[in-house]
Amino acid sequence: MRHVHAYAWFGRRADFDREAERRPDHPSFAAVETPPMRVVDWLRKPPGLVRGTFTEPGEAVDWLTERVREQAVESQPPLAVRRAYALSTLGWGGDVSWGYHTGGTGFLSLALISCPNRAEPALPCPAPPPDRGGDQSPSSARRALRVRRAP
C-alpha cells in the first residue's frame, strides 16, 4: 500500500551545511538526524526519525502545514500555494521537501516521502502504516516536532 512518511528536523544552519555526513556512504549518516542530501534517503535513516505515517495525502499535507504554523515561519510562495503543490506531488507518488530559515542560525527542514518510493522502489519501508486501516492518529502526529529555537 502506498503511504507517506513525515520527517522533520530543526537545528543550526551550520549543522545542515555539513554535507558529507548527509550522504548515505558517510560512516555517521545513520547516526545524525540532519536531513539527507537526497530526500529519498530519509528512508535509509533509522525508523525512529519517522514523525508520522499517513495513507491519505491530505492528512500528510495537514501535518506539514501544522509544523510550519507552529514555527511561525514565513512561507514563500504562500502556504496555500505550497499545500496545493504538495497535494499534487503526493498524488502522483512524488516527495515533498520544505526548508525554512527561522531567524538567527536556525533552519527547519520538513519532508513527506512516498513509500514505496518511485526514485528507489527497492528501499525497505522504515515504518509500515498501522494495520487498523487508517492513518496515524492526529494526536500522535502532532507530537512530531517540538523544537527549541536555535541560538
N, C-alpha and C positions, 0 to 999 in steps of 0.2 A: 504494500500500500504506500503510495506517495504521501509524504508528510514533510514538515518543515521543522528544523531545529533553530532555536533562537540562541544567540550568543551576545554577550555584552562585555565590554572592558572599559574601565576608566582609570586613567593614570597620567603620569607625566609624559609630555611630548618627547622628552629625551629618551625614555624607555621605548616608546613607539618607534623612534628613529634608529634603534639598534636593529638593523635589518637582518644581519646574519643569523641571529637566533630565532628569527621569524620564518626561517626556511626549514622544511622537514628534514633536510640532511644535516642540520646542525645538532650536535650532541644534546643541547639543552632545550630543543624545540618543544618536547612534551612537558617539560618542567616549568616553562614560562607561560604566563597567561596572556601575554601580549598577542594581538591578532596576527595570524599568519599573513605572509605576503599575498598569497592567493586565497580568496575566500573559501574555495572548496577544501582547502587544507584544514579548516576548522574541524572537519570530520576525522582528521588524524589526531586531534587533541584528545586528552582524557575525557571520558563521558561526564565527569563532574563539572565540566565547564558549560555543559548544555543548560541554559536557563529556562527553557521551555520546549515542548514538542507539541506541534499542532497539526491536525489533519485538515483544517479549514484555513485557506489563505487569509480570509478576512480577520480571523481571530489572531493570526500571527502578525498581521499588519497593525491590529489594535494594540498588541503587546509592544511593538516597535514604537508606535506613536506615544503610548503612555511613558515609555522611557525618555523620549525627547521632552515631553511636557514636564516630567519630574525634574529634569535637569535645567529646565527653563533656558534652553539654548535657542538662539535664533536660527531658523531654518530657511535656507535659500536653495532652491526655489521654495515657495511657501509649502507648509506641511501638507495641505490638501493636495497639492500637485504631486508631492513625493509619495503620498499614500496611494494615489491613483496609479502611478508608475509601478510602485511595489506590488500592488494587486495584480496588475497586468503581467509583470515579470514572473511572479509566483504562479500565475495561471498557466504559463507555458513551461513551467519547470525550471525557471532560472533562479538565480540567487540575488539577494539584495544586501547591499553594504552601505551604511551611512556613517559618516565621520564628522565630528564637530570639535572645533577649538572651544574650550569652555572658559576662557579667560585665564590670565596668568600662564602657567605652564601646563594646564590640564588639557586632556584630549579624551573624547568619548567616542568609542567605536561600537557600532551595533550591526549585527548581521542576521539574516534569515537565510538558512542554507537548505535547499531542497535535497531530499533523500528518498530514494536513491538519486544520485547526482548525475546530471547529463554530462558534465565535464569528465567525471571519473566514476562510471557506474559500478565498478568493481569494489570501490571502497566500502568497508562494512559500516553498518549503521551503529552509531555510538549509543543511541538511546531510543529503542523502538517505542512507538506510541502505546499508550495503555490499551489493554485488551478490552476494556469496558466499552469500546466502540466510540468514544468521544475524545474531545481534545483535553489537554491538560486543564485542570480547573483554574478559573481566573485567579482564585486566591493564591494558589501555588505559583502561578506565572507572575503575579505581581511582586513576589519576593525576589524577583530576578536581579534587580540592580539597586543595591543600597550602597551608595558611594559617598566618599568624603571628597571635599574639594581639594584638588591638588595644590601644593604650595606655589 
